[in-house]
Amino acid sequence: VAATVPMALLQAVSVQNDLAVAALILGFVARLLAARARWLLRDDCIIGLFLGLAILTKTTALFYAFPFLLWHCLIRLSQKRLRAMPGLLLIAALVITINGAHTVRNLRAYGAVFPVAQRADAGGARLQIAPDRHDWRMLASNVVRCTAINFSSPWDGFNAGVENSVRRLHRVIGMSRDDPGPGRLAIEID
């Protein structure tokens, strides 16, 4: 199923791993649904492997899998009470085992489990891509800049009009379009 979506065609020759995560999440959810009838440790092992590998492949898998995992835990605990604990602990142990080394590396290298994205500039200095501020002005600025990029055209006059519109909208919200923020490093209008 994951290989038939249009995204599969677009990413067939790229290094993005969204499809791998989609397949692993799909397997995780399918095994959760199949295991509802019997609750075997073998199913918990497969669930833990799918979830652990999905999170290791791309951390955002955790956000997609969390509601299903929460649902699974609540149902198991309501039906089996303490007898559900070995299976749930097995799932947790597999996820931690698979992702443990990666998590320790992130903690040692960046001081956080989920490090802030960084890149090097031309001089080799590390630049932070994530925003320093989180307010409505920064959100509006990034929405305007990201939207403006989609209006790029081969006509200089049209592009100048888009750029002037971006400048005017930034004046309205009280910011410079060149204000440092998440879009400054990755998204340049010029």
Solvent accessible surface area in square Angstrom, and as a share of the most:
residue,aa,sasa,rsa
1,V,137,0.79
2,A,15,0.12
3,A,78,0.61
4,T,112,0.65
5,V,57,0.32
6,P,101,0.64
7,M,70,0.31
8,A,10,0.07
9,L,144,0.72
10,L,145,0.72
11,Q,27,0.12
12,A,76,0.59
13,V,149,0.85
14,S,54,0.35
15,V,151,0.87
16,Q,110,0.49
17,N,59,0.30
18,D,38,0.20
19,L,41,0.20
20,A,49,0.38
21,V,12,0.07
22,A,39,0.30
23,A,49,0.38
24,L,34,0.17
25,I,23,0.12
26,L,82,0.41
27,G,15,0.14
28,F,0,0.00
29,V,25,0.14
30,A,54,0.42
31,R,61,0.22
32,L,0,0.00
33,L,94,0.47
34,A,49,0.38
35,A,0,0.00
36,R,121,0.44
37,A,96,0.75
38,R,100,0.36
39,W,30,0.10
40,L,79,0.39
41,L,103,0.51
42,R,143,0.52
43,D,0,0.00
44,D,1,0.00
45,C,46,0.27
46,I,47,0.24
47,I,0,0.00
48,G,0,0.00
49,L,71,0.36
50,F,59,0.24
51,L,3,0.02
52,G,0,0.00
53,L,78,0.39
54,A,0,0.00
55,I,21,0.11
56,L,75,0.37
57,T,45,0.26
58,K,71,0.30
59,T,47,0.28
60,T,61,0.36
61,A,0,0.00
62,L,58,0.29
63,F,141,0.59
64,Y,147,0.56
65,A,0,0.00
66,F,112,0.47
67,P,76,0.48
68,F,82,0.34
69,L,37,0.18
70,L,83,0.41
71,W,84,0.30
72,H,1,0.00
73,C,35,0.21
74,L,106,0.53
75,I,40,0.20
76,R,8,0.03
77,L,68,0.34
78,S,71,0.46
79,Q,108,0.48
80,K,61,0.26
81,R,169,0.62
82,L,149,0.74
83,R,177,0.65
84,A,0,0.00
85,M,72,0.32
86,P,75,0.47
87,G,2,0.02
88,L,22,0.11
89,L,107,0.53
90,L,54,0.27
91,I,6,0.03
92,A,43,0.34
93,A,51,0.39
94,L,33,0.17
95,V,25,0.14
96,I,121,0.62
97,T,105,0.61
98,I,39,0.20
99,N,14,0.07
100,G,23,0.22
101,A,83,0.65
102,H,69,0.31
103,T,40,0.23
104,V,68,0.39
105,R,117,0.43
106,N,9,0.05
107,L,83,0.41
108,R,205,0.75
109,A,64,0.49
110,Y,108,0.41
111,G,62,0.59
112,A,40,0.31
113,V,61,0.35
114,F,120,0.50
115,P,47,0.30
116,V,72,0.41
117,A,62,0.48
118,Q,79,0.35
119,R,103,0.38
120,A,51,0.40
121,D,56,0.29
122,A,118,0.92
123,G,74,0.71
124,G,51,0.49
125,A,56,0.44
126,R,147,0.54
127,L,49,0.25
128,Q,82,0.37
129,I,45,0.23
130,A,33,0.26
131,P,35,0.22
132,D,122,0.63
133,R,86,0.31
134,H,151,0.67
135,D,55,0.29
136,W,147,0.52
137,R,92,0.34
138,M,7,0.03
139,L,121,0.60
140,A,28,0.22
141,S,0,0.00
142,N,28,0.14
143,V,85,0.49
144,V,30,0.17
145,R,4,0.01
146,C,56,0.34
147,T,64,0.37
148,A,9,0.07
149,I,78,0.39
150,N,122,0.62
151,F,107,0.45
152,S,87,0.56
153,S,22,0.14
154,P,116,0.73
155,W,172,0.60
156,D,120,0.62
157,G,60,0.57
158,F,104,0.43
159,N,48,0.25
160,A,51,0.40
161,G,34,0.33
162,V,26,0.15
163,E,33,0.15
164,N,70,0.36
165,S,43,0.28
166,V,3,0.02
167,R,88,0.32
168,R,128,0.47
169,L,88,0.44
170,H,1,0.00
171,R,159,0.58
172,V,120,0.69
173,I,25,0.13
174,G,60,0.58
175,M,16,0.07
176,S,62,0.40
177,R,22,0.08
178,D,75,0.39
179,D,33,0.17
180,P,91,0.57
181,G,14,0.14
182,P,24,0.15
183,G,2,0.02
184,R,100,0.37
185,L,36,0.18
186,A,65,0.51
187,I,33,0.17
188,E,99,0.44
189,I,36,0.18
190,D,127,0.66
